[in-house]
């Protein structure tokens, strides 16, 4: 707890943000899986959930994700609890003015983790000179993004790795530079 001269006190947030690293691949995928399987399951069929967040994270997926992080085409931010466990992440693709997504492990939902991740990603986007961020939001996440200043543009279909598709909402947010 920190005490200010005027007598006010504040506690440190129960998490910290830092850039994502290749060795974060497995814990990032675990946080993503928790978020999808527990918060998106009411909005999508079991087949889509299973493709999006398989029940078992296989080594090949972790290695592929590590290579994706190493390429550096996206700016990745992770949220960590005090003991060092990754509890959420988000990423942007500056070259496309795209917010990929923000995921928070289900046990940490509603605690400001997603909002903090999104604010940091928007800061990185502004630092990169972006005037806006666009995204395909999952149906279950639309309210979160709208509450954080995104505007819904239209319904769409997001193409998954298999070539199948899942319903989404195309959104955008103007960034004040």
N, C-alpha and C positions, 0 to 999 in steps of 0.2 A: 504494500500500500504506500502511496506517495502522499505527503501532506504539503499543501500549498500555503504561502504566507497568510492568505485570507481565512485559513482554517478549513478549507474544503479538502476533501481527500478523494483519491481515485485509486482503483486497483488496475494493475496491468491487465491487458486483455489475456484470456486464457490460451492464446495461440500467438505465433509469430509467423511472418511471411518472409520468404526468401526465394531466390531463383531456383527453378527445378534443375536437377542434374541427372545424367544418365543412370546413376546408381539409385535414383528414386523411382525407377520404372515400376517395380513390383508394388511398393506401397501406394503409388499413384493409381495403378490399376485396381488395387484393393479398395481404395476410397471411392473410385468411380463405380466399381461393381456394387458397393454398398448403397451409394446414392441411387443408382438406376434400379436395382432389384427391390429396394424398399420404398422409393418415392415415385418412381415412374410406372410401377407395375399396374397401377389403377388406370393408366392412360393408354397402355399398349398391350397387345396380345402377348401371351407367353413366348411365342416364336420370335417376335421382335426383341423382347427382353433377353432371351437366350442368345441371340446373335450379338446384340449390343453389349451385353455384360454376361459372358458365359459363367456358369456356376463354378467352373474350375479354370483358373488362369494357368495356361500351359507355358512351358519354358520358351517356346518359339514366339509367343505373343510378347513376353517380357523382353526378349532379345530384339524383336522388331521395334518395340516401343523405345528401347535404349538407343537404337540407331536413329530413330525419328528425333529424339531429344538431341543426340550428337550433331545431327545435320544443322540445327540452329535456325531453321526456317520459321519457327514459332518462338515467341517469348512466353515462357512457362513460369508461373508463380505457384509455389506450394504453401499451404498453411500447415504449421506443425504445432502440436500441443506441447506443453512444457517438457515432457519426457522425451520429446523428439519424434513421436509418431506423426506421420503425415495424415491429416484429417480432411484435406481438400486440395483442389488445384484448379487452375484455369489457364487458358492460353489465348493469345492473339496471333494472327498472321499479318504483320504490318504490311507486307507487299500487296495484300488483298483488302486491307481495311476491315479485316474479319475478326470477330470474337468467335473462337471455336466453341467454348462453353465454360461454365463454372460448375464444378462438382464438389459437393460436401458430403462426407460420410454421414449416413443417416443419423447416427447417434449424436452428431454435432449440429444438426439442422436447427435453424431458428436461434442461433447464438451469435449471429453477426459475421460468421466466417465467410459466407458467400458474398456478403456486402463488402467486406474488407478486400477479398480477392478481386472482386469486380472493380473497386475503386483503384487498386494498384494497377490492374491491367489498363484501365482508362488513362492513368497517369503515364504508363509506358507508351500508350498509343499517342498521347499528346506530345510526349518527348520525341516520338518518331515523326512528328509533324502531321499526324492524321487529323482530318476534320470530322470524321465520323467512324463509327463501327457498325458493321452489318453482321447479321447472324441468322442461322436457321435454328430456332429455339424448339426444344421438345415441348409437346403440348402441356405437360405438367409444370414446366418452368416459366411459362408465359407471364404469370402473375408476378413472379420474382423480378423478371426483367422489366416489366411495366412499372413496378414499384420503384425501380432504380433508373427511370428515365427513358427506357426504350419504347419505341412506338411500333405497334403491330402494323405490318403493311398488307400481308396476304397469307392465306394458307398455302402450303406447298408440300412437296415430297422431298425428303432428304434421302439420298442414295447411300446405302450401306455398303460395306466391303464386299458382300456377296453379290452385289448388283440389285438386291431387293430394295424396297423403299419403306420409309416410315413417315407418317404425317408429322408436319412441323408447322411453325409459323415464322415467316420471314419478318425480321425486325431490324430496326436501325436506331441509332442514337447519335445526335450531333454532339460533338465535343467542343467545348469552349477552349480555345487556345490561349 
